[in-house]
């Protein structure tokens, strides 16, 4: 694989990692982080904080797979000097 092909594959893997991170983990994490309890008494009794994104889908597709894809992209990008 030549240099332009490696650059394209690395860029696609990094973009895909970012999209997966935001879609499966980031949105739910920000919703959980920014939740504010209601101020009136009745709403405080029944208010439920959104769940922390710790389901298998959030962890695998939102954390593990993006880390692997980003590592693969950075590995391909660092291989410019090693291959002719």
Secondary structure per residue as TSV (DSSP state, phi and psi in degrees):
chain	resnum	aa	ss	phi	psi
A	1	X	-	360.0	129.6
A	2	X	-	-85.7	177.0
A	3	X	H	-62.1	-48.1
A	4	X	H	-61.2	-35.6
A	5	X	H	-66.6	-41.9
A	6	X	H	-63.5	-39.3
A	7	X	H	-63.9	-41.1
A	8	X	H	-66.7	-45.3
A	9	X	H	-64.8	-39.7
A	10	X	H	-64.9	-43.1
A	11	X	H	-65.0	-42.5
A	12	X	H	-63.9	-41.2
A	13	X	H	-67.3	-36.3
A	14	X	H	-70.1	-39.7
A	15	X	H	-66.5	-43.3
A	16	X	H	-63.0	-38.9
A	17	X	H	-62.7	-42.2
A	18	X	H	-65.0	-41.6
A	19	X	H	-64.8	-44.0
A	20	X	H	-64.2	-41.3
A	21	X	H	-61.3	-46.6
A	22	X	I	-69.5	-42.5
A	23	X	I	-68.4	-47.7
A	24	X	I	-95.3	-18.5
A	25	X	I	-126.0	-45.3
A	26	X	I	-62.1	-44.6
A	27	X	H	-64.0	-48.3
A	28	X	H	-65.9	-35.3
A	29	X	H	-66.9	-42.9
A	30	X	H	-66.7	-38.6
A	31	X	H	-62.8	-40.9
A	32	X	H	-68.7	-40.1
A	33	X	H	-70.1	-35.8
A	34	X	T	-98.1	9.7
A	35	X	-	-67.7	134.0
A	36	X	-	-119.7	134.2
A	37	X	-	-68.6	149.3
A	38	X	-	-69.1	163.6
A	39	X	S	-96.1	-25.9
A	40	X	S	-83.7	154.8
A	41	X	H	-63.5	-45.4
A	42	X	H	-63.4	-41.3
A	43	X	H	-68.6	-30.5
A	44	X	H	-69.2	-31.3
A	45	X	H	-69.2	-39.6
A	46	X	H	-102.0	2.0
A	47	X	-	-70.3	136.8
A	48	X	-	-127.1	122.9
A	49	X	-	-68.4	140.0
A	50	X	-	-58.0	145.7
A	51	X	-	-68.7	145.5
A	52	X	-	-67.2	137.8
A	53	X	S	-72.0	80.7
A	54	X	-	-122.9	18.3
A	55	X	S	-73.0	167.7
A	56	X	H	-62.4	-36.9
A	57	X	H	-67.0	-42.9
A	58	X	H	-65.2	-38.6
A	59	X	H	-75.7	-48.4
A	60	X	I	-71.6	-52.7
A	61	X	I	-81.3	-21.0
A	62	X	I	-101.2	-20.1
A	63	X	I	-123.9	-54.3
A	64	X	I	-69.8	-51.6
A	65	X	H	-62.5	-42.5
A	66	X	H	-62.6	-35.9
A	67	X	H	-65.6	-42.4
A	68	X	H	-65.2	-42.5
A	69	X	H	-65.1	-42.0
A	70	X	H	-65.3	-40.6
A	71	X	H	-61.9	-41.5
A	72	X	H	-63.2	-42.4
A	73	X	H	-64.4	-43.8
A	74	X	H	-67.9	-33.8
A	75	X	H	-64.5	-45.1
A	76	X	H	-63.7	-39.3
A	77	X	H	-68.3	-32.6
A	78	X	H	-79.4	-9.5
A	79	X	T	-84.8	11.6
A	80	X	T	-62.6	-38.7
A	81	X	T	-87.4	-15.5
A	82	X	T	-84.4	-30.4
A	83	X	-	-106.7	144.6
A	84	X	-	-72.5	360.0
